[in-house]
Structure formats: C-alpha cells, structure tokens
Amino acid sequence: MYETEIYIHSVKEALPEEVVEAFQKTLESVKKRSLLHWTEHCTECAMPACFKTCDLYTPRIDGKCQRFVNGMERVETRLPEQAQILKIQFKKWGVYATQGNNELYEWEEVSKREKRDLQLAKAIHLAQPAIVKKKLSQKRYSVKKKGIITEQNHGVDIPDVFIMEVYNPSEETLFVGLTIRNEDPKYSKMPFQFRLELKPGYNKEMIPFDEIAKRVKTEQQYRIDVTPENISREIPLYFGMTEFAQLKEYKASVKKGKKIKCVVWDLDNTIWNGVLVEDGVENLVLKPGIKEILTAIEERGILNSVVSKNTHEAAWAALEHFGLAEFFLFPQISWLPKSKGIKEIALDMNVNVNTFLFVDDSVFERNEVEAILPQVRIMDSLYYQDILKMEELQVPVTAESKKRKLFYLNEAKRKAQVSNYEGEYFEFLRNCELKLEILPLKEAYFPRVYELTQRTNQMNFSGNRYTKEDIQAIYEDEDRHAYVLSCSDQFGEYGIIGFALIKGSENRLIDLMFSCRIQSKRVEHAFLTFALGKYLAKGDFWVSYNHTEKNKFSAQVFNDFEFEEIQKEGAFRELKFGKEREIPNDQIISVVDLTSKSIQNPA
C-alpha cells in the first residue's frame, strides 16, 4: 500500500517489456507478503514548525510537505492490481518511508485490503470542501499507520527476505540507502543499514530477514527508510515490490552447512523418557548417557539448546531437577511451532539455521521443522546415542571451542546491558572498554585459525577455506603478513575472533575474516584503522575480496571507510584507499599491537 489518501492518480508509461516481466516473476515467486504503508518523508523534517520556515515546503491536501516532485504516481501496466508499481522523483531531502511490519498475508487478503484502500481513497478525493478532504485524508493516514502497529506479530510466520525491486531508467548507476531501526532506541541502538546499487535497468535486492533481525527487534515498533544519494529530481525511479516476503522456492534452495554449530533438543521422550505434563517430574527418567553426550558436544565447541512444547517454568524446573539446565542456551519452551523456536535460537546466536541439528521423537514435529526449515538437519531421538559419530560433529577441539559457551553467556550479558542503556550505541560500546589485540601468527594459533577459516561465512571476505598445510605455508611466507585477532571487554573474553592476511609486496589485504560473535562491535573497523596506519606509509592500500550473498552486509565496512572501487568483475572486487587520505578512526576500541609491542589508544 501507499498514500492513496493523498495521491490517487496513475500514469501510463511504456516500461520496457523485460522490466515488466521481471516485476511479474517477483510476484509469481512470492508465497506470502507484508502490507507496508509507503509514504513520503524528509530527512530534515521538523514539522510543523518547518512548514513556515522551509523554502522547500509544498503543501499536500493534508497540509504536510510534498517531498516527491509529482508525489507518488501509480504506473498502469498489464500486471495485476496488487503489483502497484510506483513512480517517484525525489526532491532534495526526500525519503521513501514506512512504519515497519513483517506480518505476512496470503495474496487473497492482500488483494482484498488494497482494493478496499483504493475505494476509500477515491471517496476521500471526491469529498468537498477542501477542509473535509484534509480531515478525511489525515484520519485515513492515522488509521493505516495504527493498523500496521496493532497487527504486528499476530501470526507465527517469519519472512524469508525483504524484497526491494527498482527500475532505474537512467544511464547512470545510482545509490540509495536502506535503514531499518527501532523507533524506541532502548530495544536496539544499532540500525540495520545497507547501501543498494541501482544499475541502469531492473534491480532486485533480497535481504535475508535474519540479517535484519540481528540489528532490529522486529517484535517492537520500527521504521524503514529508503534515502537517495544525490539523485537528481529529473530522474524517476520505479519501485516494484518493497515488502517482507515468504518465497515459494527460497527455503528449498538453501543448502545445509557442512558442520553443526548447535544441537537443538526436544525434551519429552527425547532428553527423558516420559511426558512432563502427564507423568510429573518425579516419574521421568533420563535417557541413558544423555548427560555425557551433552558434555561431549559442549567440549567440541558445539552448543546445546532446547525447543519443547511445554510450560516454560515447569520444563526448566525439570531440567534443573536433573542437573541439565546449565547445558542449554537460549531455550525456546512454549506452545508455538518448533520451527519458530529454532529460528529464534539462530537469531540469538547470530548463526544460520543450516548449522543446526534438531533431535525429536515426534514424526509430526520433525516433519514440521523439515517443511519450514529444510536447511536444518533432522534426527529421530531413537538414534540419539549415535549423535557423536556424525561426520558433521567431527570438529577440531581447541582451547577456543571449549570456551564457546562462555562466550555466548557473556554476549547475553552484553545484550541485557545494552537494552537498559540510555545513551547512543557507540557510546555504549566505548563504555564496554573493548580491546583488540593484534598478534603475529604462531604455531599455537594454527588450530584456531584453521577453525575460523572452516566455520566463518558471513564475515569471510575472500571465501578461502585454508587447510592446515596452507596455514603452515602462510606462516613460512615472509611476504604474507598474517595477523591473529583477539578481543575482550569488561564483560569478558571473546577469544581469538579474527584472522587477516596482507601481501606486503603489494600493500594488499587479501584475507579478512571474523567470527560472527563480534558482529556490530566495530572490530573490523578498528582493524582497518590499524592496517591503514601501518601500511599507508608505503603507498596506496589495496583490498581484494569476493563479494557473496553471505558477506555483502559485513562488507559494508569498506563503504564506511569510503574505499574506491577500482575493479569489479563477477564476484571479484578490487578496492583502493589512497595514501593521501585521512584514516578514519571512530575511537571506540583500544588496539594493542603485539606484533611490534606498541599500543594505540583512542585519542
């Protein structure tokens, strides 16, 4: 939906047939979608005071400011009515925005609501005199906004992606910024931000919902802003679907990960024999060897969690009774579908569900998870004693892996602290006393570096998977400067969380990878500040990396530093930071360079 209560007119334009077909394919790929209310806003808005003082103020029928040249114009095409292709020309400071809502609807419901919205809009535009039209348009806007807020999270469906499709008719590449943030910063002080590149022609970006949920508490009120970067008011953009969606083929195309990072257990007739609500805790009996299995899994650096249909208080009391509660992180004990519980655990852990193993005695529950989350491996609890033999659980046991549960417990403390913090997010990070230690590669670190290269996807900028022999060769190569990165803060140790490789003869970063547990902590920014400070004296600093669907959000760090893109061929990117430029330093993290024994502190 959009502001039909303000803009009801449509335009006839001959969009290229291939663009119309691309819009059509998107419609056909969507199983369910959200119903956002897209509106025009201003980056410098201080209404209503600015209406009297701003030279750019142009009144709409509701008295607000028109921030698009011709408002929002619906383009007539052969597509079905719910397609709603909108033509927008941005004025200075114009923003395409909406109240957030990831509630999903069937297409029949979408059509019904949008048809009713257009009917009401037509009635509003026929109203006379102007003051009546103004009041009706204001009331309709408020009703639509309130409806989005009140209907949030009524269902259990979780979107796969946020779709944004835009046709750029110009001959130049344009850029828009996407920002999604909670309206009340106490829920999340770090917004989701992504810079979209709009090439000439049709463009479609599908942002995994998991990526957004890492930054934004989508169960609370939030906003979505699409902000152009110096796009001329003469250039129209044609917005197609800009919604959250569940896709027909999305889940089936996602592959299972090679290694398991979390085993999710059912409780009744899985961890113990018996059903808690029927038998009572006094009549339950633990499965033979279950505590030893949980311990062995934990020692391998693999986490245990639980998804159970039970009353949380009773189930947790039973786990404490058996001395098992300490094994399970981020438990999801409720009467909701188990697939939803598994997704919530993945969001709390900040890992992909394709690294999960789900163990349950119920055929129904296993089938439900497999249908909704085919990326998850499934095991009948009848075979739980074979779990340690699975190839996917054969991982190197390192000092880091044995501490992994502690790292996640510390992270839970950080999340609780930031939720209660009144200031800005960067201020919170500074108060955390983050420290990054930069260490030379030593044989003692080989196992952890190997583990990082095998496990890291989201923050791996080369995609390299080093063998143990490769790491030995790097260690012996004087031209490849290898750095091992360790991090800590006032809550505890993160351990070794990163690895970087710089080719000295070329002044070129050829590898940079981080554990997902330090995402949003600005550690990658601190390392780049360190690297630029060390290498720019030799000349321009270069970065080579492979752009993937998994790392493209983490790669925004290069945009933050305004690296210049020199080469782009397929997935390959070559970037440059000029030797004459000032080095960015957000002064959040203390950097300890243990390769030269010198210390850099924030100014």
N, C-alpha and C positions, 0 to 999 in steps of 0.2 A: 504494500500500500504506500501511498504518498499523500501529499497535501492536496487532495482533491477538493477539500473545502475552500481552498484558496485558488487553485489552478485546475480548471476543468477542461480547458481547450486542448485539442490534439492537432498534430501537424502531419501532412502527407509528405514523406520523403522517400526517395528511391534508394534505400540502403542496398549495398552490394548483396547479391543473392547468396554468396558464400558466407556473409556475415549473418544473414537471416537464418541460414541453415545451421550455423554454429549455435545461435541462440536456441534454435529448435532442438538440437541434440542435447543441450543442457537440460531443457525441460523434460525430455524423454529419459534422462539419466537419474532424475530425482524421484525418490520414493515418497518422502515427506519433506516439508519445508516450513520455515517460520513465517510470520506475518509482521514484518517490521514496518514502522510508520516513518518513512524517509521525509525529512524536512530540510529547509534551508536555514543556515545559521551563519554567524560571523565570528571570526577569530578574535576580534577586538570588542565583542559585544559588552555593553554596559547599560542595557536597556532598563527603564525607558529614558533615562537621562540623555543618552547618546542620540536619541531621535531629534532632540532640539539643537545639539551641538555639532553633529557629524555632517560634513558636506556630502557624504555618500548616501545619506538617508533617502530612501524612496519608499513611500508608504504602500502597503498592500491593503486589501479590503478589510483586514482585521486590525490594521494600524501598525503592524510590525514592519520590519525593514525587508525589502526585496533584495536579496543578495545574489540572485542569478539574473542575467541580462533579460531573459524573457520568462523568468520563473521556471516552472517545471512543465515541460511540454511532452505530452504522451505522443509517441510516434505510431501512426497507423501502419500495421503490417499484416501479413496473412497469418501471423501467429495467433494462438488462442488468446482470449481476453486477459488471462492471468499472467501473460508474459510481461506486460507493462514495460516496454522499452521507453526510457525517459531521456529526452534531450536536454542537456544542461550546459550553459555557458557561464562560467564563474566570473563574477566581478571581483575586484580586489577584496580580500579578506573573506570571500565566500567559502562556506563549508557545507558539505552534504552530510547530514547527521540524522541519528535516530536514537530513541530510547532503546536499550538492549532488551532482547527477549529471545531465548533459544528454545522456547516451546515449539513443538512440531505438530503439524496438521496434515491430514490427508488432503489430496488435491480437491476432492469434492467440497470439503469445508473451506479451503482457500477460495475456490470459485464463488461459493455462496457468500462469503464475507466481503469479497472485493466487489461483487455485483451490488450488494446492499450498500456498500460505501459509495459507489458511483451514483446510485439512485438518490441517496441522501444529499450528496454533493450537488446534484442537478437542482434539487429542491432549494438548497441554500442559495444558489446563484440566481434563482428566479425570484427570490424574496425582495420585497420593496417595503419601505425606503432603504437607503444605504445603511442607516444605523441598525436596522433589523438584520440585514445581511451580515453586518460586522459582528453583532452579538451571536448570531447563529454559527458563524464560522469559528468564533472563539470557543463557543461551547463544544462544537464538534471536535476541535483540536484537543481540548481537555479530556473529552470522553475517550478518544482514541489513545491518548497517552496513558490515562488511568487504566484502560483496558489492557494495555501491554504489561503494565506493572502488576496488576492483580492476577493475570493469567500465567505469570511466570512460574515454572516448575510445578504445574498441576499434574503433568504426566511423568512417566519414568523413562521416556525415550531420550537418548543422548545423541546429539548431532554427530555426524562424521566430520563435517567440514563447514567452514564459512566460505561460500562461493561469492566471488566478485567478478563479473564479466563486463568489459567495457570495450566499445568500438571507438577507436581513435582515427578519425578521417583525415588527419593532417599527415604531412610527410616527415614529421619530426617525432623523435621519441620523447614522451612526456613522463612526468613522475607525479604520483600522488602518495600522500602518507596516510596510512590506516592506523588509527589509535582507538583502542578499546580500554576503558578504565571504569573502575567502580566510582559511583557518584560520592559515596562516603569513603574517604581515604583510609578509614580505620580498618576496612576489610582488605584492601590491597593498595599499597602505596606505589607499586611498580606497574604501570600500564603495559598492555601488550602493544607494541609498535612494529610496523612493518612498512617498508618503502616499496611501492609497486611500480614497476617499469612498464609503461604503456607504449608498446611499439606501434608503428603505423599499422592500422588494420584491427582485427579482432584480438582481444586479450582475455584470458581467463585465469584467475588465481584461485586455487582451492587450498585454504589454510586449515590444517587439521585442528579440530576443536580442542584436542588435547593440548596443543601449543598455546591456545588462548587461555585455557583453564589453568595453566601453570602460573599465569600472572593475574587473572581476574576471577573473583568469586562470583561466578555466574548465577548462583542462587540468590545473590543480593542485587540491588539496582545498579545498573551500569549503562554507559553510553558508548556509541560508536560514531566516530568522526572520520570522514574522508576529506582530506585537505589537499588542494592542488599546490604544486610547487611552481610558482611563477608562470602559470599557464595563461596565455593571452585570452582576453574576453572574446576575441574573434573566433576562437577555436571551440567548437562544440564537442562534448563528449556524450556518447550514447550508452547509458547504463542499462544493462540487462538484469539478470537475477543478481541480487545483492542480499543474500539471505543465508541463514543456517540451514543445513540440509542433511538428510539421510539419503545416501545414494544406493541405487539398486545393485551395483556391482562393486562398490568401494571395498566392502569388507572382504569379499571373496578374493580380491586381488592382493590382499596384504599377506606377505609371507610370514611364516613362523621364524623367530630368531634362532640362531644356532645354539645359544646357551641359555639356560634358565637362570633368572635373577631372583625369582620369588616363587615359592610353592604356596598355593592357597588351599587351605584345608576346609572341608566340611567338618562338623562335629558329630552329630548323631550317627551312630553306626559307621563312623569313619575314624575319628580320634578315639572314641569309646564305643563299646557295644551297648546298645540301648538307646531309648529316646527320652531326652531330659524331661519334657513336659508330661510324658506318660508314666515314666518309671521313677522319677525323682533322682536326685544326685546320689542318694545312698544306695541305689540299685544299679548304678552304672559301673562298668568295668572297663578300664583302659585296654586298648588293643595291645597285644604283646609286642614289646620292643619299641613302642611309639616314641617314648622319651629319648631313647638312644638315637633313633632316626632323626628326630628334630634337632638334637645336639649335633649330629654329624653334618646335617645340612647347613646349620649355622656356622660350623667351623670352616666350611668351604666358602664362606662369604656370601652364601645364598640366604635370602630372608624367608621367614615363615610368616604367613598371615592366615586369617580365617574369614570365611564367608558362610554364615549359618542363618537359617530361618529359625529364630528363637527370640525370646525376650532377652535384651542385652544384659540386664542386671543378673538374671538367673544363669545365663550361659557363662558370663565372666566369673561369677561366683563358683561355678563348677570347675572352670579352668584353674582358678586359684586353689580350690579344694584338692585338685590333683597335682598341684605344683607346676602347671604348664603355662600359666598366664604370661610369664616373662618371655616366652618364645615368640609370641605373636605381636607383630607391629601393625598398626593401622587397621584393627579388626573392623569388620562390617557385619554386625549382628542385628538383623531386622527382618521384616516380613516382605521386603522388596525383592524383585528378581535378582538372582545371584550375579547375572551379567553386569547389572548396575553396580553391585558391590565391588566386583573385580575392577571395573573402570575407576571407581573412587580410590581404591588402593593404588592403582597405577598413577593417578594424578598426585596423590600424596607422596609417592616415591619418586615422581618425575621420571618414570621409565615407560617404555612401550609395553602394551599388553602382550606383544608377541614374544616376550621373555618370561611369560607366566606358565605355570603348570597348575591345573585345577584338579583336586582329588575329591571325589564324592561317590557315595554308594548308590545314589538315585539316578536311574536312567533318565528320568524326566529332567532333573537338574543339569545333568551332563549335556543332554540334548539342547536345553535352553541356552546354555553358555556357548555351545558349539555353533548354534544357529545365529546368535547375536555377535559373538566374538570368535570367529573361526581361526583367528591368529593364535588363540590360547591352546596349549596342549591339554589334553583331557586324559585322566586316568581313573579307572574304576578302583575304588578303595579296596576291593578284593585283593588287588595286587600291590598294596602299599609297601610290603616288605621288599619289593624289587626296586624301589624308587632310587636307592643309592647306586644301583647298577646302570641306570640310564646314561647313555652317552652324553646327553645334554647337561648332565650334572657333573661331568668329569671336568673340573676346572682346577687350575693351579692353586694350591693353598699357600698364601703368602701372609706376612705379618699384617698387611693391609686388609686382606679378606677376613681375617679373624676379628678385626675391629669394626667390620662394616655395620653391624647392628648398632654399635655405639655411635657411629657417625650419624645414622638416621635418628637415633634418640636425641642427639644434640640438635639435629636440624628441627625436630619437633619443638624443642625449647625455643629455637630462634623464631619459628613461625608464631608461637604463642606470644613471644615478646614483641614482635613487630606489629601484631594485631592490636596490642594495647598501647603502642607508641603513638604519641600525639603529633610528633613532628613529621617532616618530609622523609621519604625513604632514604635518600642519600645521607641525610643527617643521621638516620638510624644506623646505616652502615658504618659511618665514621665512629659512632659511639660503640660499635661492636669491636673495635680495635683489631681489625683484620690485618693479618701479617702474611705476606707471601715470601717464602724462602726459595731462592733460585740456586739449585745445586748442580754440580757437574755430574755427568753420567758416570756411575761406578758399578762394578760388578754386583754389589749388594742390591742395587736397584733394578737389575735385569728382570727378575720375576714380575715386579710391579709394572714396569714399562711394557713388558710383553702382555700382561693382563689388560692394561689400558688400551693397547692397540687392538686387542681382540674384542673388547667389550664396548668400546666407545663408538657411537654412531652420530648422535646429534651434534656433538662438538668436535668432530674429527674433520679437519679442513682439507685433508688430502685423500681420505678414504683408505690409506695404507693399512695393511694388516701385517705387521712385521713378525717374522719367525724369530726364534731365539738366535739363530745363526745371523740373521740380519742385524739384530741388536749388537751382537759381538763385532760385526763388521763396522757398524757405525762408531762403536767405541774405539776402534783401532784407526779410524779415518780422521786425520788431523784437519781436513778441510770441512768436515761436517761437525759443527759446534752443537753438541747435544746438551739440553737443559732439562733437568728434572724439577718439577714444581711442587712444593709442599705448602699447605695453607693451614692457618689456625685463627681463632678469635677468642673472645672472652668466654664463649660457651664451651670451647674445647678444640680438639684437633680435627681437621678434615683429612689429614694424612697426605700422601702423595696423590695429587689430583690432576697433574698435567705433565705433558712432555712436549718439547719443542725442538726443532732441528733447523739450523741456519747454515746455509752453504757459504762459508767465509769468502771464497774467491769471487763469488757473485753478489755478495751482500744481499742474500735472498732467503726469506723464510720459506722453507719447503715442507714443513710439517708443524702442525699445532693441534693438539688435542687435549681436551679436558674431560674429567668426569662430570656427569650431569648434576652431581650433588653441589657443585659450586655455581650453577647457572644463576644469573641475576645478581651475583655478588660483585661484579665488575672486576673479577680476577683477570679475565682475558684482556681487559683494558689496561690493567696495571702491568701485565707482562709486555704488551705492545709499547707502552711508555718506556719501560726498561730497555727493550730491544732497540727502539729508535734512538734512545740516548746513547747506547753503546756503539751502534753501527753507522749512524748518520755522519759521523766524522770521516768515514771512509768514502762517502758519496751517497747517492740516492739509495733508498732501501726498497727492495722488491719483495713481493709476495706472489707465490704461485699456489693456487688451490683448485680443487674440483668442486664445483657447485652442485649440490644434490638436494633432493626434496627434504632430506633429514637435517642437513646442516645449514640450509639457507637462512633460517631465523637466527642462528648463532652468528652467521657471517655478517650480520648487521653491524658487528663491531667495526668492520672495515669502513662502512658508511659513516659511523660515528667519528672515525679519525679522518674522514674525507680522503681516503686513498683514491688516486686517479686510476681509472680502468684503462689499461693500455691495450690489452688483447682479450678477445672473447671468442672462443671457438668451441662450440658444443658446450660441454660442462666445464671446460678449462677456462680459468680466469687468471690474468696477469695484472697485478696492481703495482702502483708506484707511489712512494711518499718522497717528495722532493727534499733534497739535502738542505735547501734554504728555508724550509718551513719551520714554524714553531711547533714544538712537540706538545700535544695535548696531555694534560695531567689533571685528572679530577680530584686528586689529593685525598682519596678515600682509603687507600691501602698502603701500609708501610711495606717497602720492598727491601729485603735483605739479600744482597748478592754474595752468596757464599762461594762463588767461583773466583772472586777476587778479594773476598774478606771485607769489602766496603759496604756501607749501609746508606740507603737512600730513605729518608723520611719525608712524608708530605710536608710541603712548605707551609 
